Structure formats: C-alpha cells, structure tokens
Amino acid sequence: MKGAVLLICLMIIGCDRDGRAPVRTNAPGNAEDLVQANKEAVKLEQHDIKLYAQRHGLTLTPTGTGVHLQMIRDAEGPTARPDQWARVNYRLELLNGDTAYSTEPGRPESFMVEMDQVESGLHEAIQLMGAGDSAIIVIPSYRAHGLIGDQDRIPMRSSIVYRLGVVAITDRP
C-alpha cells in the first residue's frame, strides 16, 4: 500500500498542473551548436542573394554588414545623414519576386535616418544615397526582419529587396 501511495505521489509531482507529463523538446545541446547553425543559415542566405543577383543581371556591391546595393541613378549632391528625413518611393519584394509592400504612386513615405522603425539595413543603405538617387538594395534577414519576419507579409528569415528612389533628404519632415 505504501508503495502504491509513493508511486502515485511521484506521478503527480512529475506532471504539470494539468496532470500531463511536461513536453520535452529537442533543443540544440549547447551554444556552439546554435552559433554553427546560425553561420550555416547566413551562408545559405548569402548564396540565395548571389543567385538572385545572377538571375536579375545585377552587379551588387556588398557593404561590411551584408547589405548589397546597386545604384541605378546616382545624382550629384550630398548623401543622407543621421537625424535627417528621407522621403522615398519604394517597392519591397522578397527574393522570389513577390511584392510585400510599396508606396502608392505619387505618395512617397518619409522616415528619419537612424531613428525610425525601418530595417537597419535600410538605414545603412540610405546613408549611401542622396536626393534623386535610386537603387536596388538587397538586405539579408539579420539586417531586415530577422528570425520571425514581420508576422504579416515577410516570412521568417527572409532577405528583402528594396527598389528605392530617394525623392528628398531634408532636415525637417
């Protein structure tokens, strides 16, 4: 009898509040495994960006952080600086060509360089551009929407492509 009571107590202690056994996941064993898996994902993403450029006949110039850029139109004048406002027309696509977001014709959108909630890769790229410039900008997921995407139109771990035209760079909105 004592053995049965002990067994029942152990079963109750081993379960969560709902009386079910806890679910075990197959998580990687250590931090090095996670780092290695992430490095492999970045390599695969860089390969996908390279294939995208080849398919579209682009000559992309990489920055030190993995953002890739090809200027389409390079107008004379200063480039954007932090705390300035950039007014832009854009079409944001996935590498498969699907359009995720875009500005409406004749209705550019504005953001403050290095301050607003846009992709960190876009903040970097806009500082290489000035008013009148246009470019194709390919941003890897780790400089865009990361592991989870934007939970709307951009899937998890997705590189994105901006077809961007800079309408104006100003000190005020």
C-alpha positions as CSV (number, residue, x, y, z in Angstrom):
1,M,0.0,0.0,0.0
2,K,2.8,2.4,0.9
3,G,4.5,1.6,-2.4
4,A,1.3,2.5,-4.3
5,V,0.9,5.8,-2.5
6,L,4.5,6.6,-3.2
7,L,4.1,5.8,-6.8
8,I,1.0,8.0,-7.1
9,C,2.8,10.9,-5.4
10,L,5.8,10.6,-7.8
11,M,3.4,10.6,-10.8
12,I,1.7,13.7,-9.6
13,I,4.9,15.5,-8.8
14,G,6.3,14.6,-12.3
15,C,3.3,16.2,-14.1
16,D,2.4,19.8,-14.6
17,R,-0.7,21.5,-13.2
18,D,-3.0,19.9,-15.8
19,G,-1.9,16.4,-14.8
20,R,0.0,15.9,-18.0
21,A,3.7,15.0,-18.4
22,P,5.8,18.0,-19.4
23,V,6.7,18.1,-23.1
24,R,10.4,17.7,-23.9
25,T,11.8,19.5,-26.9
26,N,14.9,18.6,-29.0
27,A,16.8,21.8,-28.4
28,P,20.4,22.0,-29.5
29,G,22.9,20.8,-26.9
30,N,24.9,24.0,-26.5
31,A,25.7,27.5,-27.6
32,E,28.3,26.3,-30.1
33,D,25.6,24.3,-31.9
34,L,23.4,27.4,-32.2
35,V,26.3,29.5,-33.4
36,Q,27.2,26.9,-36.1
37,A,23.5,26.6,-37.2
38,N,23.3,30.4,-37.5
39,K,26.5,30.6,-39.5
40,E,25.2,28.0,-41.9
41,A,21.9,29.9,-42.3
42,V,23.8,33.1,-43.1
43,K,25.9,31.3,-45.7
44,L,22.8,29.9,-47.3
45,E,21.2,33.3,-47.3
46,Q,24.3,34.9,-48.9
47,H,24.2,32.2,-51.6
48,D,20.5,33.0,-52.3
49,I,21.3,36.7,-52.6
50,K,24.1,35.8,-55.1
51,L,21.7,33.7,-57.2
52,Y,19.1,36.5,-57.1
53,A,21.7,38.9,-58.5
54,Q,22.6,36.5,-61.2
55,R,19.0,35.9,-62.2
56,H,18.3,39.6,-62.5
57,G,21.6,40.6,-64.1
58,L,22.7,42.8,-61.1
59,T,26.1,43.8,-60.0
60,L,25.6,44.2,-56.3
61,T,28.2,45.9,-54.1
62,P,28.2,44.4,-50.6
63,T,28.7,46.6,-47.5
64,G,30.6,45.3,-44.5
65,T,27.4,44.2,-42.8
66,G,26.0,42.1,-45.7
67,V,23.7,44.7,-47.2
68,H,24.0,44.7,-51.0
69,L,23.4,47.7,-53.3
70,Q,23.4,48.6,-56.9
71,M,22.9,52.2,-57.8
72,I,20.5,52.7,-60.7
73,R,20.7,56.5,-60.7
74,D,23.4,58.4,-58.9
75,A,22.6,62.1,-58.8
76,E,25.0,64.8,-57.7
77,G,24.7,66.0,-54.2
78,P,25.2,65.1,-50.5
79,T,24.2,61.8,-49.1
80,A,21.7,61.4,-46.2
81,R,23.0,61.7,-42.6
82,P,21.6,60.6,-39.3
83,D,18.7,62.7,-38.0
84,Q,17.7,63.8,-41.5
85,W,14.4,62.9,-43.1
86,A,14.4,60.7,-46.2
87,R,11.4,60.9,-48.4
88,V,11.3,57.8,-50.7
89,N,9.3,55.8,-53.2
90,Y,9.8,52.1,-52.9
91,R,8.7,48.6,-53.7
92,L,9.8,46.0,-51.2
93,E,10.0,42.5,-52.6
94,L,11.0,39.0,-51.4
95,L,13.8,37.2,-53.3
96,N,11.1,35.2,-55.1
97,G,9.7,38.4,-56.6
98,D,6.6,38.7,-54.6
99,T,5.8,42.3,-53.6
100,A,5.4,42.7,-49.9
101,Y,4.9,46.4,-49.6
102,S,5.1,49.5,-51.8
103,T,4.4,53.2,-51.7
104,E,1.4,54.5,-53.7
105,P,2.2,56.3,-56.9
106,G,2.9,60.0,-56.2
107,R,2.7,59.4,-52.4
108,P,6.3,58.9,-51.1
109,E,6.8,57.9,-47.4
110,S,9.3,59.5,-45.0
111,F,11.5,58.2,-42.2
112,M,14.2,59.7,-40.0
113,V,17.6,58.3,-40.8
114,E,19.0,56.1,-37.9
115,M,15.9,56.9,-35.8
116,D,12.7,55.4,-37.3
117,Q,11.4,51.9,-37.1
118,V,12.6,50.7,-40.5
119,E,15.1,47.9,-41.3
120,S,18.6,48.6,-40.0
121,G,19.9,47.7,-43.5
122,L,17.7,50.4,-45.0
123,H,19.2,53.0,-42.5
124,E,22.6,51.9,-43.7
125,A,21.8,52.0,-47.4
126,I,20.1,55.4,-47.3
127,Q,23.3,56.9,-46.0
128,L,25.0,56.0,-49.2
129,M,22.3,57.8,-51.2
130,G,21.1,61.3,-51.7
131,A,18.1,63.2,-53.3
132,G,17.4,62.0,-56.8
133,D,19.3,58.7,-56.4
134,S,17.7,55.3,-57.0
135,A,19.0,51.8,-56.2
136,I,18.2,48.2,-55.8
137,I,19.1,47.2,-52.2
138,V,19.2,43.6,-51.0
139,I,19.0,43.3,-47.3
140,P,19.7,39.9,-45.5
141,S,17.2,38.8,-42.9
142,Y,19.6,39.7,-40.0
143,R,19.6,43.3,-41.1
144,A,15.8,43.3,-42.0
145,H,13.1,41.4,-40.1
146,G,15.2,38.6,-38.5
147,L,14.2,35.2,-37.4
148,I,10.4,35.8,-37.2
149,G,9.8,38.1,-40.2
150,D,7.3,40.9,-39.8
151,Q,4.5,38.5,-38.9
152,D,2.5,39.8,-41.8
153,R,3.9,39.7,-45.4
154,I,7.6,38.9,-44.8
155,P,8.2,35.3,-43.8
156,M,10.8,34.3,-41.2
157,R,14.5,34.6,-42.1
158,S,13.7,36.3,-45.4
159,S,16.1,38.5,-47.3
160,I,14.3,41.5,-48.8
161,V,14.8,43.7,-51.9
162,Y,14.1,47.4,-52.0
163,R,13.7,49.1,-55.3
164,L,14.1,52.6,-53.8
165,G,14.0,56.1,-55.2
166,V,15.0,59.0,-52.9
167,V,12.7,61.9,-53.5
168,A,14.2,64.3,-51.0
169,I,16.6,64.5,-48.0
170,T,15.6,67.2,-45.5
171,D,16.4,68.4,-42.0
172,R,12.6,68.5,-41.2
173,P,9.7,66.2,-42.0
